[in-house]
């Protein structure tokens, strides 16, 4: 099915609602001497963060001042995640705390959006258990925030907008959280239907943005001095398949990398079934593309991969990894691993450990399997006991930590270019940055380096970070 691009008149209608709310908020500011605040709380993945930047951009366009605490807000938007039940429960707990803020400020408007409320049972939770939430809107209706807000303020009724048709909305204002790192969504949704994953049900089918819009956005970011630009999609490797012409993700990346400027391109997330040697060749070709590839394996067992509906086996996965290491010897490879999937035997799990030994990832994001309501895996027999999951998880981490430590030792004495993020959150006395492979580097220096590339000579290599000093 070809992607539906939202008509410009639909976007213009949202700007008309923005203008109406802006006029009211401007009047409030003149009368009271301060602007109404808007607070956006984000849970979940980078795609949610990118959506929240659009929410904040629309709020700012409507005359709100973006504030850093909910107590200062006249508008609170909670952008939720559904990837795991824990994320949903955490969001609901936070929403519960906002009841007391609204009691103190009855004019506060509270909205909940995102993946969690694309599920009917969670919409009902909000409707009946959180009566102080004013409106709810799904991932398909992010662009309708101004309209929903206007209708709520003008008519006073609670609203539930979770039946929108999935489309691509261009031209919305964006308030970026950083002035040197940027997210750029190139597509939305997913067609893969992995049996453990809720994403296709809460974000819809794959929808690619037009390449012209993406190239213009990235070109603008480079011109504005952005140093690190990450292309986002539930499966970036599927880019273009829904557009009806012969132009894929490798072609897009190749074209973006030709933009003049001092920047680095990242992308996530990739699906192994669509990872091509053509894409690896493009990465090897350009200095502006990070020599890093996040390629989720999930399991090293072919039988478990089949139960997961992953559409590849270990031989295909290892083939593309071997090609990466041949074409780009210093490439950083990272992955996602699920431990304790239904039916996973000790032999299956040993296959995952063997994959780690064979591939030697620089880093993994590992998770203990937990059932998600509405997914096939939640109904599968042979659910693995919690104690077995935990024991396997600990073994996995121990092995990966040893591998990461060994890999990091090769950086001892090297001088590496690092993008500085400012003071470390764990130790404000030192600065923190990331290599193009997304490895954390700690070093001493001036906060004026924040947002700039600096050369760091590595003097210490740890499992999760490198330590060094600035050199000219």
N, C-alpha and C positions, 0 to 999 in steps of 0.2 A: 504494500500500500504506500503510495507516494505521500511524502510529508506535506501537511497542511501548514502554510505560512499564514499567520493571522493577518487579515486585511488591514491596511493602514488606517481605514476609517474606524476600526475597532480600537486601535491604539490611540487615535486622535480623541475618541470618546473618553478614554481614561484620562487624557490630559485635560479635557474639559472638566471632569470631576476634580482633578488635582487643582485646577484654577479656582473652582468654587470653594474648596476647603482652604486653599491658600488665602483667599480673600477673608474668610472668617477668622483664620489664625492671625493674619496681619492686623485685623481689627482688635483681636484679643491682646496682641502684643502692644499696640498703641495705648490701649486702655489700662493695661496692668504693668507695663514697663518690663515685661519679660516674655519670652516665647514659650509656648507649650513644648514639652519635651517628648521625644519618642525613644523608646527602648526596644531593641531587637535582641532576643535571646535565641541562640542557634545551637541545635544539637545535631550530631551526625557528621556526614562526609563533606568533602570539599565542594560537591555540587550543592549541598545545602548552604554552605558558606557563600557560594556565588549567588544563590537565590536571595540570601539575606542582604547581600550588597545591593541588589535591586530593590528589595523592600525598603532598605534605609534610604536609597536614592529617591524613591517615590515619596517617602515620608518627608525628606528634606525639601523636595520640590513642592510639597503641600504646605510648607511653612513651619514644619516642626524643627526643633533643634535636637540633634541626636545626642542623647545623654548616656552616661555610663552606669547608672543605677536605676532600677524600676521605681524607686521612691520619688524620683524627679519627673516621672513621666505622666503625660496625659493620654499617651497611646503606647500600649505594650503589644508587641507581636512575638509570639513564641513559635519558632520554626522547628518542627519536630522531626524525629528519626524513627524508623520502624525496623531497622536491620536486626535488632535484638529486643527482646521483651524488657531487658534491664533499661535500655534507652527510653522506652515508652514510660516505664514506671517512674524514672527519674524526671522526665518532662511533666508527668502528671503531678508529681510531688511539688515541683517548682510552681506549676500553675495553681496548685492549692494554696501556696504561700501568698499569692497575689490577692486573695480574698481580703486580707486585712488592709492592703494598700487601697483597694477600692472602697472599703468602708470609710477610710479617712478622706478619700477624694472621689465622690460619687460621679464626677465628670470624667473619670478615667475610662477609656475604652480598651478592652482586652480582646485580642484576636489570637486564634491558634491556627496554624497552617502546617503544611509539610506532609511528609510520608505517613505519619501516624494517623492523621485524620482523613486519609484517603480510604481507611478501613471503616466499614459501617459500624462495627462494634465499638470502636473508639469514638466515633461521632456520637453515638448514643451515650457513652460515658460522659462526654462533655455536656451533652444536652441535659442529662438528668442529674448528674452529680456535681456539676460546676456551673450553676445558674448565673454566676457573675461574669462568665465568658460571653462576650457580645456577638462575635461572629466567628465562623470557621470556614476555611477555604483550602482546597486541595492543591497538590502540586501542579495541576493543570490550570489553576486559576490565579497564579501569582500576580499576573498582570491586572487582575480585577480588584486589587486592594483599594484603589481610590473610589471605585464605584460602591463597593461594599461598605467602606467607611462612611461615605456620604449618605447612603441609605440608612445606615444605623443611626447616624447623628440626626438626620432629618426626620426619620420615622419612628425610631426608638425600638423597633422589633429586633429580636435575635435572628441571625441569618446563618444558613448552612449551605455553602456553595461547594459541593463535592461531586457534581455530575457534569462538569465541563468536558468538552471534547479536547483531547490532547492535540496541541499545535505548537508552533514556534512563534514567539512574540518578539519582534525586533524593535529597537528604538527606545526601550525603557531607560530611564535615568539610573545611573549606578553610582553609589558612594563607596569607593574602595577603602578597605580597612588599612591598606598600606600604600605608600607612594613609591615603592620600588619592587614589590612582589604583587603579581596579579593573577587571578583566575580568569580563564576564558572558556566558557562552555561552547563546545563545537557541536554537540549533539545531546539528546536527552532520551531516556527510556532504555529498554533492553528487550531483546527477542530471545534470550537464551534459555530462560526458565530452568535454571539450576534448581534441583528439587529442594534445596535448603533455603532458597532465597526469596524474599518477599518483593524485591525491587520491581520486577515486571508488572506486579499487581498494583503497585502504588505510584509508579512513574510512567506506566504506559509503554507502548511499543517504541521502537527506535525512530527518532526524528532528527535528521541532520539539518544544521543551519546552512544557508547558502555560503559558498566559499568566499564570495565577494564581501559579505558582511564580516566574516571572520578575519580575512586579510586586512580589511579596513580597521577593525578593532585593534588587531595586533600592531599594525603600522602606527596607529595613534598612540598606543601605549609606549612603543619604542621612542617615538618622537617626544613623549612626555617624560622620558628618562627612566622608565621601568627597566629593571635589570633582570628579573626572573619572571617568566611568563609560563604558566602551566595550563595546557590544553586539557579540558575536562570532558569526560563522557563515561557512562556506565561501561561502555566498551568502545573506546576510541578507534580500535582497529576495524570496526564495522562502519566507520564514517563513509557516507556517500552511497551505501547500498540501497537506500530508500529513495535516492534522488533521480534514478532512471538514466544515468549516463556514466561513462567510463572515466571515473575520477575517484580515487580512493584516498585513504588516510596518508599513505606514503606520498602521494602527489601533493596533498595539502601541506604536509610537513616540509617537503622539498621547496615549495613555493614560499612558505613563511620564513624559512631559513635564509632566503636570499635578501630579506629586508636589511638594509644597511643600519648598523648600530652596534653598541656594546651591550649585549644582552645574552641570555641563555634560555632556551626553550626546554621545558619538561612536558610530559604528558602522562595521563593516567585516567582510567585503568585499562589495561590490555587484556584480551582474552586469548589464550594460547591457540585456540582453533583458527584464529584469524591473524596470528602473528606471521608475517611473511619475510622471506629473505630480501625482498625488495625494500621493505621498511628498514631492515637492518642496514642495507646498503646506503639508504638515505641518511641514517644516523651517522654512519662512518664518514660520509662525504662532507658534512658541514661542521665547522667549529662552533657554530651558534646553537647546536643541538646537544644537550647534555648526554654524556656517555653513560647513561643509566637506563635500565629497563626494568620496570615493575611488571612481573609476569606471574600472576597467581597460579600456583600449582594445586593447592587445596589438599591433595593426597598423592602419595607415591604408588598407590595400588590401582591397577587397571580396573579391578572389579568394583572398587569404591568409586572411582571416577565415573564408571558406567551408572552406578546407582545415583550419583550426583547429577547425571545428565550433562556432563562437561564436554562431550563431543570430541574428545581426543584421548589418546593413550600415551603412556610414558615414552614410547619410541619417538613419536612426533614431537613431544615436548623437548626431549633431550636433543633431537636433531636441530631444532631452532636455537637452543642454548649453545650447542657446540658451534653453530655457525656464527653466533654473536661473538663468542670468545675467539674465533679464528679471525673475524673481520675487525674486531675491536678488542685487542688483548687486555686493555685496562678497564673494560666496562664494569660498572657496578650493577649487579643483578640482585633484585629483591623480590619477595614473594609473600603470598598469603597461604597459611596452612590451617586446616580444620582438623582438630583431634577429636576422636570418639564419635565419628559419624555412625548412624545406625548400621549395625552389621559389621562394623570394623573389627577384624580379628587381630590377634597379636602378629600374625604374619602380614596382614595388611599394614599395620602400623610400622613394622620393621621395613616395609617397602618405602614408607615416608622417610624414615631415618636414613635409609640407604640413598635416597634421592638427595638429602642434605649433604651426605658425605661425597656423593658424586658431583653435584652441581656447585657446592660451596657458595651459598648465598652470602652476600655482605650483611644482609639483614632480613629478617622475616617478621611478619605480623601474624601472630598465632592466636587461635581462638579455640576454646572448648565448645564443641557443638551444643547448641541449645535449640529446642524445637520452636518454630515460628508458626503460629496459628495461620491456617490457610495455605501452607506449603505441603507438597506431597511427603517430604521427609518426616514431617511431624506425625504422620499416620503409619510410618514404616514399623515393622516388627523388629525385634532384636535391638532395642535402644540400649546403648552401652551404659552400664552403671556409673554413677558419678565418681565413685572412688577409683574406678579403672581409668576413666577419662583424666582425672587429676594426676594419677601416677604417670600416665603416658605423656601428659602435657609437661610435667616436670622433667622427664627424660629428654623430650624434644628441646626444651629450653636449654638444658645443660649442654647438649650436643651443639646447638646453634651458637651458644655463647662462646664455646671453645673455638668454633670455626671463625666467628667474627673477630675474636681476639687475635687469632693467628693471621687472618687477612690484614687486619689493621697494622700489624707490625711492619709490613712492607713500606708504610708511609714514614717510618722513622727517618729523620734527616731530610726528607723531601720538602720542597717549597711548593705549596699548593695555593691556588687562587680561591678565595673564600668570599662570599657575600655576607657582610656584617649585618646582624640583626639587632645590635645594641647590647645592653647589659643582660647577662644570663638571668633567667627567672629563678634559678636555684642558688646563684651566687652573684649578686649585683656588682661585686667587686671586679668581676672579669667580664669581658665581652664574649658574645656567642655568635657564631655564624655557621653557614653550611657550604660544603663543597658542591660542585656541580652534580656529584653523585648523592647529594642530600645527607652526607655524613656531618655530624655535629662537630664543630671545632671551637675550643675555648682558648682565649688569649687575652693578654693585657693590651690596653690602648685607649684612645680617646673615643667618647661617644659620638664625636663628629664623624667617625667612620661609618656610622649607621647608614645603611642603604647604599654603601659603596663596596666595590671589590677591593680586597686587600690581599697581599701576598703573605702567607704564614709559613714559617719554617717549623715543621713538626718536631717537637722535643720529647713527647710522651704519647704512647698509643694505648688506649684502654678499650674495653669491649664495646662500649656504647659511644665513645667520643674520642677525638684527637685533641691534644693540647700542644700549643706552640706559641711563637712570638712573631710579631710583625717584622718584615724585612722590606727594604726598599726594592 
